[in-house]
């Protein structure tokens, strides 16, 4: 059985066509991640990221990209299509683009956000694309994480 159509999931080419229609001054926020098992920490971070601008584009690691990150042979648990479908159900997420590289640098360069956000486990100077966004006059934020929530911790709990 296939998933229903996901209008928030698109190629970078389609996103750039939509971005061309943004009103002057529109503040685009970018974040990225695997979002393998969506939990309260993810929702909190995405909601706060979206509040920093007018729309939020989420760069979603492809299945191959997740494997490149070395998260384990059994990851991702959910396919990129399933993860994108769940994320699209969040009102704070406006656009989803899947990327296949180990980092979202090329995606950040292509979509040129005014705000770049990662979770607080990332130092601002270690956030991929921070230099690109700052050089263009944008802002980079490392937002504090909601304590006690992580996919790795969740999986450890399940596995006992």
Secondary structure, 3 states (H helix, E strand, C coil): CCCCCCCCECCHHHHHHHHCCCCCCCCEEEEEECCCCCCHHHHHHHHHHHCCCCEEEEEEECHHHHHHCCCCCCCCCCCHHHHHHHHHCCCCCCEEEEECCCCCHHHHHHHCCCEEEEECCCCHHHCCCHHHHHHCCCEEEEECCCCCCCHHHHHHHHHC
